Amino acid sequence: TLQKEFAKKAGIAANIPEATIKVMQDTTEEVVKATSIQNQVTLATIDATQQNIKTFNDNAKSFAELNRNILQSWISAFTTKNN
């Protein structure tokens, strides 16, 4: 592997049993998979948060419009009309 070649050129004794190397490679692969899943969950959480904020803003706008309409209705009910 590339690591063995580098260790050999650097003069580092790398007499590691193949079983140990396999465990290290498998562990690294699992860490990469776990990180990928964590990133996917993080992105999904961000998307859900954005949608929740958008929904909240839409609801706040609707509530403000409702209050505006109610206020306008009260004003017109208590205002005398000049004909």
CORZIZI-V372699 format. One record per residue. N is the residue number from 0. RES is the residue in three letters. SS is DSSP state (H for helix, E for strand, L for the rest). Layout:
n=(N;N)
res=(RES;RES)
ss=(SS;SS)
This chain:
n=(0;1;2;3;4;5;6;7;8;9;10;11;12;13;14;15;16;17;18;19;20;21;22;23;24;25;26;27;28;29;30;31;32;33;34;35;36;37;38;39;40;41;42;43;44;45;46;47;48;49;50;51;52;53;54;55;56;57;58;59;60;61;62;63;64;65;66;67;68;69;70;71;72;73;74;75;76;77;78;79;80;81;82)
res=(THR;LEU;GLN;LYS;GLU;PHE;ALA;LYS;LYS;ALA;GLY;ILE;ALA;ALA;ASN;ILE;PRO;GLU;ALA;THR;ILE;LYS;VAL;MET;GLN;ASP;THR;THR;GLU;GLU;VAL;VAL;LYS;ALA;THR;SER;ILE;GLN;ASN;GLN;VAL;THR;LEU;ALA;THR;ILE;ASP;ALA;THR;GLN;GLN;ASN;ILE;LYS;THR;PHE;ASN;ASP;ASN;ALA;LYS;SER;PHE;ALA;GLU;LEU;ASN;ARG;ASN;ILE;LEU;GLN;SER;TRP;ILE;SER;ALA;PHE;THR;THR;LYS;ASN;ASN)
ss=(L;H;H;H;H;H;H;H;H;H;L;L;L;L;L;L;L;H;H;H;H;H;H;H;H;H;H;H;H;H;H;H;H;H;H;H;H;H;H;H;H;H;H;H;H;H;H;H;H;H;H;H;H;H;H;H;H;H;H;H;H;H;H;H;H;H;H;H;H;H;H;H;H;H;H;H;H;H;L;L;L;L;L)
